[in-house]
Amino acid sequence: MTFTTRPEILGTFGVATSTHWIASAVGMSILEKGGTAIDAGAAMGFVLHVVEPHLCGPLGDMPALIQVAGEDTPRVVCGQGTAPAGATIAHYKSEGLDMIPGSGLLATVIPGAFDAWMLMLRDHGRLPLRDILEPAIYYARHGHPVLPRVSATIADLADFFRKEWPTSAKTWLSGGSAPAPSSLFCNPVLADTWERIITEAEAAKGGREAQIEAARTAFYRGFVAEAIDNWIGDACVMDAAGWRRKGVLSGQDMADWQASYEAPLSVEYNGWTVWKPGMWSQGPSLLQSLRLLEHTDVASVGANSADFVHLVTEAIKLSFADREAYYGDPNHSDIPTETLLSRDYGAARAGLIGAEASFEQRPGRIAGYEHLANAAISRAAQDVVEGPNVGAGEPTMAHLTEKRGDTVHIDVIDRWGNMISATPSGGWLQSSPVVPGLGMPLNSRAQMFWLADGLPTSLAPGRRPRTTLSPSIAGRDGKASLAFGTPGGDQQDQWQLMLFLRLVHHKMNLQEGIDAPLFNTGHFQSSFYPRAARPGHLMVEPAFSEAVIADLRARGHDLEVAEPWTIGRLTAASRGVDGLLRAAATPRLMQAYAIGR
């Protein structure tokens, strides 16, 4: 029997798992009230804005995959907002920029998370909006225990907040200094915002759906949008590039945007189907990695062996090289999606995996798209760094500076078979100042764009940034049965790939697969400011044996051994054909929990 830190949760009524125990408990309470997995996921998402404000916020972004009971396949919910009308390359260059900063007002796109939650609740929820928002209001109004990392993040930025972002100082330093770890922390202004949303929603004529539509109006065309528009009109804010700049997001941008549904992308692998968001996410990189690995002997090597780590790492390097060259918003760019996800292309790319670690950036050469491959190679060569990639973007867990943001993750399955995998992010307390009167900061997802013409990721009004956010659903014989995901920016589809392979090939249960030693590479160009790459880099947990670590070094990997239990924040939930529910959550950082019965 494989060692685990905690049991895999089993039940038949419902399971809820997330990156914070309070959110998981709230999700389970919503299921107990008769809510669907969508109701529970939304309530969890709003609570995570409160208890993990350094990792997500209401003005952030949120892609989700949902499986509706009785439907054949999952669908994507796109809560990734687009670039504002004023977000042009010419304007940003006129501000003296050749790269979009990792924080500040020019890093902001239209906030997408709120509308995505409302869209799902309207169509697939059962409970009133008040039931969904009241847990978040409670913890914002009456307080919650501050996570040590939240305390450290605020303390690290305290002087900066006082000098440059006074609205953030008022919110996060309300007692004059950073809240102590595990002390009670309140955000009453945020609670007031949600109370007003409920008040305006309940004043609408009609039933539950009408109230949700009224909430969407209040947020995107009412007082929330007005507060953002009025503040950005005057604010001039210090950003990660070291200059004070005005923003371009407007209330009209928010009024013109809505969340949407779309079909997922998928591949078949070893009797399983894996579904991911589209080419505007990094999700297809996991699908590409599976296409590569099905042409290797990854199925026959040990789950914690050097062969497993090497094969998976080299596959990731190749799929992420394609991510940098070809991914972007397919509504605005011609992307060779069919080729990238084809078995023939995967087989050809698998032939590039050698016995030693690669130090090259090697996107595929697709006819008619060679200029994109050349541009990606050129960009990566200009941004190589020695040592950890530290900036103002999204981190790889505890190894990096407290100034960087990250993400949260939610998986829920209810008794009827509804399922959600959601990855809310953005709107971090360190990404932008708190908007006066709202108690929440804006996002910084625009840093995914490049200030160069002709790329799928070129900045342009109305275009979605190529986000790292990447929830997953998978299932046998084309039927969804597994929801999983993790925070971690560029590492999300690396850690998810490892978990999935261990479930499929090594028959681990969810908790065993999550607890198994993890690794990741920073070989490719980072998605976050300052967009650095570390060719040949490989970080591993010390739970791998000394022999495995020595073997990987001998293969040429630029090896970095992390502190114990500091890589990955995976959660997962599944539903068997017999209706048995399972759930698990990582012990890393001692926050995530799975609950069920």
Helices and strands as residue ranges (DSSP letters): E 9-11, E 14-18, H 21-32, H 37-51, E 64-67, E 75-78, H 89-94, G 105-107, H 113-124, H 129-142, E 144-145, H 148-164, H 166-172, E 184-185, H 188-202, H 208-220, H 223-234, E 237-238, E 244-245, H 251-255, E 260-262, E 265-269, E 272-276, H 283-293, G 298-300, H 306-326, H 337-340, H 343-350, H 370-382, G 397-399, E 410-414, E 419-422, E 434-435, E 440-441, G 445-448, E 472-476, E 482-485, G 489-491, H 492-506, H 510-515, E 519-520, E 537-540, H 546-554, E 558-561, E 571-575, E 581-585, G 588-590, E 593-596
